[in-house]
Amino acid sequence: MGESTFADSSGPTFTMYLNLANEQDEKAAESWKADADGILVFVSHITTLYVTNL
């Protein structure tokens, strides 16, 4: 990620926010990956359709 240029003094604060947000995103993604390792999905090709006339 390149360094941004800002016209006001919000640059350092916004850069700090982006860095913290990126760290949190990476932690969340790693947690989701770890959770996904323990998920087992069962899939069936059988479909049942119920139709009623009211």
C-alpha positions as a Markdown table, in Angstrom:
| # | Residue | x | y | z |
|---|---|---|---|---|
| 1 | Met | 0.0 | 0.0 | 0.0 |
| 2 | Gly | 1.5 | 3.3 | -1.1 |
| 3 | Glu | 1.8 | 6.4 | 1.0 |
| 4 | Ser | -1.1 | 8.9 | 0.5 |
| 5 | Thr | -0.8 | 12.6 | 0.3 |
| 6 | Phe | -3.3 | 14.8 | 2.2 |
| 7 | Ala | -4.0 | 18.5 | 1.9 |
| 8 | Asp | -4.8 | 18.8 | 5.6 |
| 9 | Ser | -3.5 | 17.5 | 8.9 |
| 10 | Ser | -5.6 | 14.3 | 8.9 |
| 11 | Gly | -2.9 | 12.3 | 7.0 |
| 12 | Pro | -1.1 | 10.8 | 10.0 |
| 13 | Thr | -4.4 | 9.9 | 11.8 |
| 14 | Phe | -5.9 | 8.3 | 8.7 |
| 15 | Thr | -2.7 | 6.4 | 8.0 |
| 16 | Met | -2.7 | 5.1 | 11.6 |
| 17 | Tyr | -6.4 | 4.1 | 11.2 |
| 18 | Leu | -5.7 | 2.2 | 7.9 |
| 19 | Asn | -2.8 | 0.3 | 9.5 |
| 20 | Leu | -4.9 | -0.7 | 12.5 |
| 21 | Ala | -7.8 | -1.6 | 10.3 |
| 22 | Asn | -5.6 | -3.8 | 8.1 |
| 23 | Glu | -4.2 | -5.6 | 11.2 |
| 24 | Gln | -7.7 | -6.3 | 12.4 |
| 25 | Asp | -8.8 | -7.5 | 9.0 |
| 26 | Glu | -5.9 | -9.9 | 8.8 |
| 27 | Lys | -6.7 | -11.3 | 12.3 |
| 28 | Ala | -10.3 | -11.8 | 11.4 |
| 29 | Ala | -9.4 | -13.5 | 8.1 |
| 30 | Glu | -7.0 | -15.9 | 9.9 |
| 31 | Ser | -9.7 | -16.7 | 12.5 |
| 32 | Trp | -12.2 | -17.4 | 9.7 |
| 33 | Lys | -9.7 | -19.7 | 8.0 |
| 34 | Ala | -9.1 | -21.6 | 11.3 |
| 35 | Asp | -12.9 | -21.9 | 11.8 |
| 36 | Ala | -13.4 | -23.1 | 8.2 |
| 37 | Asp | -10.9 | -26.0 | 8.8 |
| 38 | Gly | -13.4 | -27.4 | 11.3 |
| 39 | Ile | -16.6 | -27.2 | 9.2 |
| 40 | Leu | -18.0 | -30.2 | 7.4 |
| 41 | Val | -20.7 | -29.6 | 4.8 |
| 42 | Phe | -23.1 | -32.3 | 3.7 |
| 43 | Val | -24.6 | -31.9 | 0.2 |
| 44 | Ser | -27.4 | -33.9 | -1.4 |
| 45 | His | -28.6 | -33.9 | -4.9 |
| 46 | Ile | -32.2 | -34.9 | -3.8 |
| 47 | Thr | -34.6 | -32.0 | -4.0 |
| 48 | Thr | -38.2 | -32.1 | -2.6 |
| 49 | Leu | -40.7 | -29.6 | -3.8 |
| 50 | Tyr | -44.1 | -29.2 | -2.0 |
| 51 | Val | -46.8 | -27.3 | -3.9 |
| 52 | Thr | -50.1 | -26.5 | -2.3 |
| 53 | Asn | -53.1 | -24.8 | -3.8 |
| 54 | Leu | -54.8 | -22.4 | -1.5 |
